[in-house]
Amino acid sequence: MNHAVAVAMAHEPAAGLAMLEPLLDDPAMQRHHRLYAVRGHLLDLNGDADGAKQQYRIAARLTASLPEQRYLNRKLTS
């Protein structure tokens, strides 16, 4: 995921999003809230606010961390 973010920042968000796609097929990663939070961030940077909110919603649901839930839920309203 870190590499995808670095590519997105150096090139364009779509390039980072493409790197994350294979992770969505990995059952272990499907339960990892950070995958969805990162996708949300990159979708937001790519101009897809609705897609970003959907990913933030999934991430908030998957994390057990209350501070992370609050942060992700705030992203839904911004």
Buried (B, 14 or more C-beta within 10 A) or exposed (E): BEEBBEBBEEEBBBBBBBBBEEBEEEEEBEEBBEBBBBBBBBBBBBEBEEBBBBBBBBBBEBBEEEEBBEBBEEBEEE
